[in-house]
Amino acid sequence: MSRFDNIHEYDNSLAGNGLAVGIVMSRFNLPVCEGLLSACVAELKRLGVADADMEIANVPGALEIPLVLQTMASSGRFDALVALGAVIRGDTYHFEVVSNDACRAIMEVQLDTGIPIANGILTCDTDEQAEVRMQPKGTDCAQAAIEMANLQKALKAVQK
């Protein structure tokens, strides 16, 4: 349904059937990352993504996520990717470096490859904040990945 006469508007689709999704999860702050992963996978399944169409790669920390995302995106096997991690503020500037560089690199991979990436790297001040956000963020990332994969497919179909 379009809000405007004579203007095509793409539908938002959360139909995951037939879509392949790769997930890259950091092991740093593992309990939070496992919570993100659990919520993400549960939502992907609820949206119709088959177990066989999901792959999960684990990396040491948030700064290692973009390289694996780039490899997955370049493989041609995935319709969408998800980055999951948790960077929790400490007493040094390292928090800003990791948060900013990981986010920037994920955006670069997405733009360079044309594969949508849902960024689920939490950047929180405390463990408690991360624990509260992990389930909703994991769910949101699954939805964003599916919606963007479907939108990219619709946009590419019009180009042909």
C-alpha positions, 0 to 999 in steps of 0.5 A: 500500500502506498501513501501517495498516488502514483508513487511506488513505495516498497513494502517492509517485509519481515519474511525470512523464508529462503534467506541466508543470514550470517552472524558474527559474534564477539566472545569478549563480554561473553554472557552478554554476547550469548544473550544477544545471539540467543535473542537474534537466532530465536527471532530469525527462526520466528521470521522463517529463517531455517537453521540450515540457512544460518551460520555463526562465526565467533571472534575474540572481540569487537574489532575482529568482527568486521574482517569476518563480516567482509569475508562472509559478505564477499562469499556470495552465500548470504542475503544479510549479516548480523554483528553481535558484541558488547563493548563496556566502558572502562577507565581508559580511552580504549572504549571509544577506540573499539566502539568507533572503529568497529562501527565504522568498519562494519559500515564500510563492509556493508557499503563496499559489498552491498550486503546489509549488516545489522549492527548489534554491538552494544556500547554501554557504560555498565554490565547492567545496561548491557544485560538489559539491552541484549535481548531487545537488541538481538531481536531488533538485529534479526528484524533489521537484517531480514527487512534490509535483505528483502528491500535489497532484493526488491530494489535489485529486481527493479533494476533488471 
